[in-house]
Amino acid sequence: MTKAATTQPVLLAGGNPQIAKGYGDAPVQAYIAAMPGWKHALGRRLDALVVRAVPGVQKAVKWNSPFYGVEGRAGSSASTA
């Protein structure tokens, strides 16, 4: 029987996790879950705040950072990193 390997994301300089580029809530939640220490709690709080404050917010992980935006609005992305 083979056990599935559980791998932790690589932490980059500054302690931020290296998460593959992706769109939607899942990659952003994976990024937040991999954030170390105080950054994890802050990431969770910031994500919840953005979701409450911005109806229809779209999420993505690009360039090893979570981004939030609204379709059709240029310059609307903000990173938690």
C-alpha positions in Angstrom: 0.0 0.0 0.0 1.4 3.4 -1.0 0.9 6.5 1.2 0.1 9.8 -0.5 2.9 12.2 0.1 1.9 15.4 1.9 4.1 18.2 0.7 4.3 21.7 2.1 4.8 24.6 -0.2 8.3 26.1 -0.5 8.7 29.3 1.5 10.3 32.1 -0.6 12.4 34.9 0.8 10.4 36.8 3.3 8.5 33.6 4.3 5.8 33.8 1.6 4.7 30.5 0.2 5.3 29.5 -3.4 1.9 28.6 -4.8 1.2 27.7 -8.5 -0.7 30.3 -10.5 -4.4 29.7 -10.4 -7.8 31.4 -10.6 -10.7 31.2 -8.1 -11.0 30.8 -4.3 -9.1 27.5 -4.0 -5.6 28.8 -4.9 -6.0 31.8 -2.7 -7.1 29.7 0.2 -4.1 27.3 -0.4 -1.8 30.4 -0.3 -3.4 31.7 2.9 -3.2 28.2 4.5 0.5 28.0 3.7 1.3 31.5 5.1 3.5 31.1 8.2 2.8 32.6 11.6 1.1 35.9 12.0 0.8 36.2 8.2 -1.7 33.3 8.2 -4.1 35.1 10.6 -3.7 38.4 8.7 -4.3 36.7 5.4 -7.5 35.1 6.6 -8.8 38.3 8.0 -8.0 40.3 4.9 -9.6 37.7 2.6 -12.8 37.8 4.7 -12.8 41.6 4.7 -12.4 41.8 0.9 -15.2 39.2 0.3 -17.6 41.1 2.5 -16.7 44.6 1.1 -16.5 43.7 -2.6 -19.6 41.9 -4.1 -18.6 39.6 -6.9 -14.8 39.8 -6.1 -12.7 37.5 -8.3 -9.6 35.9 -6.8 -6.4 34.6 -8.2 -2.8 33.7 -7.3 -0.3 35.3 -9.7 3.4 35.9 -9.2 3.3 34.0 -5.9 0.8 36.5 -4.5 -3.0 36.5 -4.0 -4.9 39.0 -6.1 -8.5 40.3 -5.8 -10.4 42.2 -8.5 -13.6 43.0 -10.2 -14.0 42.1 -13.8 -14.0 45.1 -16.1 -12.3 47.4 -13.7 -8.6 48.1 -14.6 -6.2 48.4 -11.7 -8.6 46.7 -9.3 -6.2 43.9 -8.1 -4.7 44.1 -4.6 -2.3 41.7 -3.0 -2.2 40.4 0.6 1.6 39.8 0.4 
